[in-house]
Structures are given as C-alpha cells and as structure tokens.
C-alpha cells in the first residue's frame, strides 16, 4: 500500500456512482420492458443474464425447507442468534405517536405508521449474503411492515444460496423471488402478473441495481444509492499491524472498487501495516479482487497529530470507521461523520457486519455527512395531526388570514375566515 503524509483533500470518491451512458441505457430499457411486458420480460432478462429460464419466479415452500435442511446446524444457530441481536438493537429505535395539548382543548400531534409493503434486494453473484436478509428484514418487521418481499438473483441452477433462504425462514419471510438486477427493481416498483408492487425498495446491489433504484425513485421510495464498500481505520502506535491489515482487507475483498484507508500517527505502524497487507493478500482466497482494491483505492496516511487525523476522518465521512487508539472512546466522541463507528481493538468491522446487532447497510461515498444507515425510521412515515377548537380558531384566524394575504393567497385567508360561531348547520 502507498504510504504518504496526510494532507487536506484526501477523498473516498470513486467513479462508479453515476454509472455510464451505456449502463443507464440498458437499465432504462429493462425498466420499460418490465413495465410493459411484466413476467415475460422478467423471464427474458433472467435467462439472458443469470443463465437459467425460470418456470416459476417465486421460491416455493419446498425450496425453502430444502435449504434449511442443507445448512449446517451450527450456522443456523449462529444466524438465529445474530437475528436476535439485530432485533434487540433495532427495537430501541421504535418511535411512538405524540400529542401536544394546547389551551382550549386544541392539540397537535404526530402519528407514526408503518409502510404497507417493502421490497428488499439481497445481492447475489460472486458471494451470497444471508446477513443482508437479516439487516433489511428485521428493521422492517420492527417497524410493523405487513408485507415484506425479498428478491435475489439465483445461480445457473435456478436456486438461491441455502443461507439466504435459511435466514428468510428464521425471520418468517415467505414471499421470495429468484430474480435480480434491474429487472427485480422494476418488478418491485411497477408490479407484474406475479409480483405486486411495493412502497419502498431497500438493499444494495451492483451498478445496474443502483441505477435502477435511482430511476424508479418517485414511483417508490428507496433507501440509498449504495456504492462500493469502504473502511477507514484510525490508529496509533498501540495498534497491531497484522490486525489492522486484516481489517483493511476485510473490505477490500468485497469489490475491486472498494476503498480501504489507514490514517495513523505512527510511521512505524504505517510501514508494518503495508508489509502485512502484502503478506496477507498472498493467502486471501479473493486476492484478485482485494489486490485491485488496495492498488487503486487503498492508502496509508501518516498524520502529524491525532487532531489532524480526526479532521481527516470527518472530511472523509467513511462508511465504516475503526478507531484503534489510546482512549479510543474519547477519540470517537470527536467524530461527527461516519456510517458506523467501531471502537477499540476487539470491535473489528465484521462484528457489525454479522452479529453485534447494528445495521450493516450504511451510507457510502462520503454521504455519511448527511445520511444514516438503514434503521426502523426507513420503514415508517410520520403524519402531522392538527385539532383546533372553536375558541383557538377564533383567536388565531385573523393572524392566519393576514399571513395568507401577505403571500398573496386570498383563498387561504377566506378558507380560515369562512368558519364562524353564528352559522347554522345546513345540509339541504
């Protein structure tokens, strides 16, 4: 890995986020075809890109049960415990309705209602992600969503990975479709003969999924446009080089466009981590992917002070941030922008990916400056509620009418003035 002196202007930005014109053209064609042709277009694109012709799009109960029987019992138990941890964490995010009582019997309030239906995209391709099932489904369930749909691309044998179906089984989700890519997003947004449309789509995917989500936004809600994974590690001379290198590679192995950065106040640690990364790459099963990530988007920066290092972190606003320093909790309090913060030697980023309970669907590409990770709020909506008594209306109607006329909206003023105690009710 390249070692350089920390300077202002370092960035996590990568070129993938907007896609290119050819990719966008393909996505728009897929969306149009699915909207017009429904299941026929889904089958066409599934055979074209996933390599199998589905006789049925929906996963059957028998297929789910078969997958549950195939998975190792210990792994099943681990998934179950992880689900319990994730549910416990997200239960703390639930909001309640509130009511603010005013004088004369008037009141204002907010009503929280869950979305009716959500579609959760689970990536496939080079790796299977049962953890994505847990991270997307559980906050929706905690929020109270009644209909939860999973789509995920199947292999050429027409089957989804057993772990993905086992995770869905543990959570009680039965509406699962073996379709991926832009066609899955189109089906969730527009509906087909087999798949009813949803209100919101969440979950990461490849560039075609990301572009499709962006295109259907407005027809449905989406969580975010997720980019390649990224990690920033903030470390001092108390950190162990082999552990930091392993943490950097844990994200580099996701994608050739993934970004792994170390910012440290120790020149000695910087050199040792660079050596360790090279050493560990040689035995990593996904070496080709991780090496491309490290060579193109990996870096080690040496800061003159911890204050400078923290400033750089806040500028980067990384998806994942590990803090492995003296007084790590104190340092963490100075961080304003990060999707997920992992404090101390034993809080390696994969702890959050799989088991601790926090959500691993996090903002990328420096959007942690203004965005949050997936949470229960993503699956509810908030309605404001107003009840004015006659007395409160009488007191405030002239004020409201004056404000309306100041904006040139006479109709607004007349609407509030049209009420009156002296009027009799007629419905002739």
Secondary structure, DSSP 8 states (H G I E B T S, - for coil): --EEE--TT-----TTTT--HHHHHHHHHHHHHHHHHTHHHHHHHIIIIIS---S-SB--HHHHHHHHHHS-HHHHHHHHHHHHHHHHHHHTT----EEEE-GGG-EEEEEEEE-SEEEEEE--TTS--HHHHHHHHHHHHHHT-SEEEEEE---TTS---HHHHHHHHHHT---EE---HHHHHHHHHH--SS----SEEE----HHHHHHHHHHBTTBEES----S-EEEEEE-TTS-HHHHHHHHHHHHTT-TT-EEEEEES-HHHHHHHHHHHHHHHTT-TTHHHHHHHHHHH-EEEE-SSHHHHHHHHHHH--SEEEEESTTHHHHHTT----SEEEESTT--HHHHHHTSSS------TTGGGT---S-GGGGEEEEEEEE--HHHHHHHHHHHHHHHHHTT-HHHHHHHHT--TT------
